[in-house]
Amino acid sequence: MPQDEDKAWQRLDKFLFFARFCKSRAVAGELIETGAVRINRQPTVKPHAKLRPNDVITLPLPAGVVVVRVLGLSTRRGPAAAARLLYEELA
């Protein structure tokens, strides 16, 4: 049920797209399938992996590796300022 998904958890590929880490869900899916993305230190190759608030994601990006904690979930891709509120970068 999509409504349950957006309240308690969200697909990893959707989150990466909504939080503006990737330009599209397809790009997010390709990045995840390489096995380079981790959720709570566990590698994942599934774009449909469940992501919940307080999960920690490790992402390999062109500018370097980024580690973020999920603060909230979104139902759509909004402006960059709103996307920044969905996560916090960890040192």
Contacts in CASP RR format, 6 or more apart in sequence:
PFRMAT RR
TARGET T0000
AUTHOR 0000-0000-0000
METHOD contacts of the structure
MODEL  1
MPQDEDKAWQRLDKFLFFARFCKSRAVAGELIETGAVRINRQPTVKPHAK
LRPNDVITLPLPAGVVVVRVLGLSTRRGPAAAARLLYEELA
5 11 0 8 1.000
6 73 0 8 1.000
6 74 0 8 1.000
6 75 0 8 1.000
7 73 0 8 1.000
8 52 0 8 1.000
9 50 0 8 1.000
9 51 0 8 1.000
9 52 0 8 1.000
9 73 0 8 1.000
10 18 0 8 1.000
10 50 0 8 1.000
10 51 0 8 1.000
10 52 0 8 1.000
10 73 0 8 1.000
10 74 0 8 1.000
11 47 0 8 1.000
11 48 0 8 1.000
11 49 0 8 1.000
11 50 0 8 1.000
11 51 0 8 1.000
12 28 0 8 1.000
12 32 0 8 1.000
12 37 0 8 1.000
12 39 0 8 1.000
12 44 0 8 1.000
12 46 0 8 1.000
12 47 0 8 1.000
12 48 0 8 1.000
12 49 0 8 1.000
12 50 0 8 1.000
12 51 0 8 1.000
12 57 0 8 1.000
13 22 0 8 1.000
13 25 0 8 1.000
13 28 0 8 1.000
13 29 0 8 1.000
13 32 0 8 1.000
13 47 0 8 1.000
13 48 0 8 1.000
14 25 0 8 1.000
14 28 0 8 1.000
15 51 0 8 1.000
15 57 0 8 1.000
15 70 0 8 1.000
15 73 0 8 1.000
15 74 0 8 1.000
15 86 0 8 1.000
16 22 0 8 1.000
16 25 0 8 1.000
16 28 0 8 1.000
16 29 0 8 1.000
16 31 0 8 1.000
16 32 0 8 1.000
16 37 0 8 1.000
16 59 0 8 1.000
17 23 0 8 1.000
17 24 0 8 1.000
17 25 0 8 1.000
17 28 0 8 1.000
17 77 0 8 1.000
18 73 0 8 1.000
18 74 0 8 1.000
18 76 0 8 1.000
18 77 0 8 1.000
18 78 0 8 1.000
18 83 0 8 1.000
18 86 0 8 1.000
19 74 0 8 1.000
19 83 0 8 1.000
19 86 0 8 1.000
19 87 0 8 1.000
20 77 0 8 1.000
20 80 0 8 1.000
20 83 0 8 1.000
21 28 0 8 1.000
21 59 0 8 1.000
21 61 0 8 1.000
21 66 0 8 1.000
22 28 0 8 1.000
22 29 0 8 1.000
22 31 0 8 1.000
25 47 0 8 1.000
28 47 0 8 1.000
29 47 0 8 1.000
31 37 0 8 1.000
31 59 0 8 1.000
31 60 0 8 1.000
32 44 0 8 1.000
32 45 0 8 1.000
32 46 0 8 1.000
32 47 0 8 1.000
32 49 0 8 1.000
33 45 0 8 1.000
33 47 0 8 1.000
34 45 0 8 1.000
35 43 0 8 1.000
35 44 0 8 1.000
35 45 0 8 1.000
36 43 0 8 1.000
36 59 0 8 1.000
36 60 0 8 1.000
37 43 0 8 1.000
37 44 0 8 1.000
37 57 0 8 1.000
37 58 0 8 1.000
37 59 0 8 1.000
37 60 0 8 1.000
38 44 0 8 1.000
38 57 0 8 1.000
38 58 0 8 1.000
39 49 0 8 1.000
39 51 0 8 1.000
39 55 0 8 1.000
39 56 0 8 1.000
39 57 0 8 1.000
40 55 0 8 1.000
40 56 0 8 1.000
41 56 0 8 1.000
41 58 0 8 1.000
51 57 0 8 1.000
51 70 0 8 1.000
51 73 0 8 1.000
52 70 0 8 1.000
53 70 0 8 1.000
53 71 0 8 1.000
53 72 0 8 1.000
53 73 0 8 1.000
54 69 0 8 1.000
54 70 0 8 1.000
55 69 0 8 1.000
55 70 0 8 1.000
56 67 0 8 1.000
56 68 0 8 1.000
56 69 0 8 1.000
56 70 0 8 1.000
56 90 0 8 1.000
57 67 0 8 1.000
57 68 0 8 1.000
57 69 0 8 1.000
57 70 0 8 1.000
57 87 0 8 1.000
58 65 0 8 1.000
58 66 0 8 1.000
58 67 0 8 1.000
59 65 0 8 1.000
59 66 0 8 1.000
59 67 0 8 1.000
59 68 0 8 1.000
66 89 0 8 1.000
67 89 0 8 1.000
67 90 0 8 1.000
67 91 0 8 1.000
68 87 0 8 1.000
68 88 0 8 1.000
68 89 0 8 1.000
68 90 0 8 1.000
69 87 0 8 1.000
69 88 0 8 1.000
69 90 0 8 1.000
70 86 0 8 1.000
70 87 0 8 1.000
71 85 0 8 1.000
71 86 0 8 1.000
71 87 0 8 1.000
71 88 0 8 1.000
72 85 0 8 1.000
72 86 0 8 1.000
72 87 0 8 1.000
73 86 0 8 1.000
74 82 0 8 1.000
74 83 0 8 1.000
74 86 0 8 1.000
77 83 0 8 1.000
END
